[in-house]
Amino acid sequence: MSRATDFFNACWQDYCNFTPQARLIHNKLAEAGENPVNDHIALRTFNFPGIELDDIVELFKPLGFQLIDDYQFPDRHLSAKALILNADTPKVFISELNINHLSTANQLIILKQLNKAQPIANSLEFLYSGRAWDLISYQDFKQLAKESEYAAWLMVMGFHANHFTISLNHLTSYSTWPEFLSLIHSLNIPLNQDGGTIKGTPHVYLEQASTLADETEVKFSDGIHKIKTCFYEFAKRFPDVKGDLYQGFVTNNANQIFSSTDQTD
């Protein structure tokens, strides 16, 4: 197997530990004779030396990945880049939170841990290694979440694939949204309704939907609480003006997908 294949396989195993719904959906499709293909994974990080967006991008360059495009999400204080190797390999979407755009109080919560840990993204394995710093309190987690759900999630979860993505283009019996979403509904898995169930249109060459993230109990310093972990995304791509299947991402779609890990209490 290639290094890229090894990486995605290891990432998938780690991701499934936090996302039981993913294995459930994947297995249900396999039982129906489908071979689910992963369109892309998403990774999250901070703009902190050693784990910045460009530091993560550098890890993929030896494998041959190249930049598709970069994206900005000013309302969420995020920047992102998307990478591609070839049409047969999942794409990689990497986003980064600009800590400096948060309130002083929330900057201090984050930087207290990062400055002490000094994390370094020095290998692909780092990207599914979990939290590289001490766990914050639940009170701090809630304070972060009020301003940035993304920051709160990343401070507790650390480095894991935030989501994998089933390509509807590669399915046969479930290649349309009504067919596919009926399967998800039959499993009683809730969907992200931010901006509607299906985000995007054929006019922007990409339609996406996602579940709401699974939950797990975390032992904070001030008690045990459930938090959102990871979710499963679904994508359908359309030919662009050149007639090629679009390989990029749509900012408005992604902005709504981010809310899949929002806390509910």
C-alpha positions in Angstrom: 0.0 0.0 0.0 1.1 3.6 -0.6 1.9 6.0 2.3 -1.3 7.9 1.5 -3.4 4.7 1.8 -1.7 3.8 5.0 -2.4 7.3 6.4 -6.1 7.3 5.4 -6.6 3.8 6.8 -5.0 4.7 10.2 -7.0 7.9 10.2 -10.3 6.0 9.6 -9.6 3.5 12.4 -9.0 6.4 14.8 -12.0 8.4 13.6 -14.3 5.4 14.0 -13.3 5.2 17.7 -15.1 8.6 18.2 -17.8 8.2 15.5 -19.7 4.9 15.8 -22.3 6.2 13.4 -19.7 6.2 10.6 -19.0 2.5 10.9 -22.8 1.9 11.1 -23.5 3.8 7.9 -20.5 2.3 6.2 -21.4 -1.2 7.1 -25.1 -0.7 6.1 -24.0 0.4 2.6 -21.6 -2.6 2.4 -24.4 -4.9 3.3 -26.4 -3.4 0.4 -23.5 -4.3 -2.0 -22.0 -0.8 -2.1 -18.4 0.0 -1.8 -18.3 3.4 0.0 -15.6 5.7 -1.4 -14.2 8.5 0.8 -14.3 11.9 -1.0 -12.2 13.8 1.6 -11.2 14.2 5.2 -11.2 17.3 7.3 -8.5 18.3 9.8 -8.5 21.2 12.3 -5.7 23.2 13.9 -4.6 26.5 15.5 -2.4 29.2 14.1 0.3 28.3 16.6 4.0 27.8 15.7 4.6 24.1 14.9 0.9 23.2 14.2 -0.1 26.1 11.8 -2.0 25.4 8.6 1.1 25.5 6.5 2.9 23.1 8.9 0.1 20.6 8.3 0.2 21.2 4.6 3.9 20.4 4.5 3.3 16.9 5.9 1.4 16.0 2.7 3.9 17.4 0.2 6.2 14.4 0.3 3.2 12.2 -0.7 2.7 14.4 -3.8 -0.4 16.3 -2.6 -0.9 19.7 -4.3 -3.0 22.7 -3.4 -6.5 22.9 -4.8 -7.4 26.3 -3.3 -7.6 28.3 -0.1 -10.7 29.6 1.7 -11.6 32.2 4.3 -14.4 32.0 7.0 -14.1 35.4 8.7 -17.2 34.9 10.9 -15.6 31.8 12.4 -12.0 33.3 12.4 -10.9 30.4 10.2 -8.7 29.9 7.1 -8.5 26.7 5.2 -6.7 24.9 2.4 -7.6 21.9 0.3 -5.2 19.4 -1.1 -5.4 16.7 -3.8 -3.2 13.9 -4.9 -5.2 12.3 -7.7 -8.8 11.4 -8.6 -8.5 8.0 -6.8 -7.3 9.4 -3.5 -9.4 11.3 -0.9 -8.8 15.0 -0.8 -7.7 16.8 2.4 -9.4 19.9 3.8 -7.4 21.6 6.5 -8.7 24.5 8.5 -7.0 26.8 11.1 -8.4 29.0 13.8 -6.8 32.4 14.2 -6.4 32.6 18.0 -5.6 36.3 17.8 -9.1 37.0 16.6 -10.7 35.7 19.8 -11.3 37.6 23.0 -8.3 38.1 25.4 -9.8 35.7 27.9 -10.2 33.0 25.4 -6.8 33.5 23.9 -5.4 33.0 27.4 -7.3 29.7 27.9 -5.8 28.3 24.6 -2.3 29.8 24.8 -1.8 28.7 28.4 -2.0 25.0 27.2 -0.2 25.4 23.9 2.7 27.4 25.2 3.2 24.8 27.9 3.0 21.8 25.5 4.7 23.4 22.4 3.1 20.8 20.0 4.9 20.1 16.7 3.3 18.5 13.7 6.3 16.4 12.7 4.6 13.4 11.1 1.4 12.3 9.5 0.8 10.2 12.6 0.5 13.4 14.6 -2.7 14.2 12.7 -4.5 11.4 14.5 -2.6 11.5 17.8 -5.3 13.3 19.8 -4.7 16.2 22.2 -1.1 17.3 22.6 -1.8 19.5 25.6 -3.5 19.3 29.0 -7.3 19.1 29.2 -9.0 22.3 30.1 -11.8 22.6 32.6 -15.4 22.2 31.5 -16.0 25.8 32.6 -13.3 27.0 30.2 -14.7 24.7 27.5 -18.1 26.3 27.8 -16.6 29.8 27.8 -14.7 29.0 24.6 -17.8 27.5 23.0 -19.7 30.7 23.4 -17.3 32.5 21.1 -16.0 29.6 19.0 -17.4 26.1 19.0 -14.4 25.2 16.8 -11.9 26.4 19.5 -13.7 24.5 22.2 -13.9 21.3 20.2 -10.2 21.4 19.2 -9.0 22.1 22.7 -10.7 19.0 24.0 -10.5 16.6 21.0 -7.1 17.6 19.6 -5.9 16.0 16.4 -8.2 13.6 14.7 -10.0 13.6 11.4 -13.0 15.8 12.1 -15.0 14.0 9.5 -14.8 11.5 6.5 -17.1 12.0 3.5 -19.0 9.4 1.4 -19.0 10.2 -2.3 -22.5 9.7 -3.7 -20.9 9.8 -7.2 -19.4 6.3 -6.4 -22.6 4.7 -5.2 -25.1 2.8 -7.3 -28.3 2.1 -5.4 -28.0 5.2 -3.2 -26.6 7.7 -5.7 -29.5 10.2 -5.3 -30.2 12.3 -2.3 -33.7 10.9 -1.6 -32.3 7.3 -1.8 -29.3 8.1 0.3 -31.0 10.2 3.0 -33.7 7.6 3.4 -31.0 5.2 4.4 -29.7 7.6 7.0 -33.2 8.3 8.4 -33.7 4.5 8.7 -30.7 4.4 11.0 -32.2 7.2 13.2 -29.1 9.3 12.8 -29.8 13.1 13.0 -28.7 15.3 10.1 -27.3 18.8 10.2 -30.1 21.2 9.2 -28.0 24.4 9.2 -28.9 26.0 5.8 -31.1 23.0 5.0 -30.3 19.3 4.8 -28.5 19.6 1.5 -26.0 22.4 1.2 -25.1 23.7 -2.2 -26.5 23.2 -5.7 -25.3 21.8 -9.1 -24.7 25.4 -10.1 -21.8 25.5 -7.6 -20.8 22.0 -8.7 -21.0 20.5 -5.2 -23.9 19.4 -2.9 -23.2 18.3 0.6 -25.0 17.0 3.7 -23.8 15.7 7.1 -24.9 14.1 10.3 -24.7 15.7 13.6 -21.6 14.7 15.5 -21.6 11.7 17.9 -21.0 12.3 21.6 -18.6 11.0 24.2 -18.1 11.5 27.9 -15.0 13.4 28.9 -13.6 13.6 32.4 -12.8 17.3 32.8 -11.0 18.6 35.9 -14.4 19.8 37.2 -16.6 16.9 36.3 -17.7 14.4 33.6 -19.6 15.9 30.6 -20.6 14.8 27.2 -19.2 16.6 24.2 -19.6 16.4 20.5 -16.9 14.4 18.7 -16.9 13.7 15.0 -19.5 13.4 12.2 -20.0 11.8 8.8 -20.4 13.9 5.6 -21.8 13.1 2.2 -20.9 14.8 -1.1 -22.1 14.8 -4.6 -19.9 16.5 -7.2 -20.9 17.8 -10.7 -19.0 18.7 -13.9 -17.6 22.2 -14.0 -17.5 24.5 -17.0 -14.7 22.4 -18.6 -16.8 19.2 -18.2 -14.5 17.9 -15.4 -15.9 16.7 -12.1 -15.4 19.6 -9.7 -12.7 18.8 -7.1 -12.8 21.9 -4.9 -14.9 23.1 -2.0 -17.6 25.8 -1.6 -17.2 28.2 1.3 -20.9 28.6 2.1 -21.4 24.9 2.2 -18.4 24.3 4.4 -19.4 27.2 6.7 -22.7 25.3 7.4 -21.0 21.9 7.7 -18.8 23.3 10.5 -21.8 23.5 12.8 -22.1 19.7 12.9 -19.9 19.7 16.0 -21.8 22.5 17.8 -22.6 21.7 21.4 -26.4 21.3 22.2 -26.5 22.4 25.8 
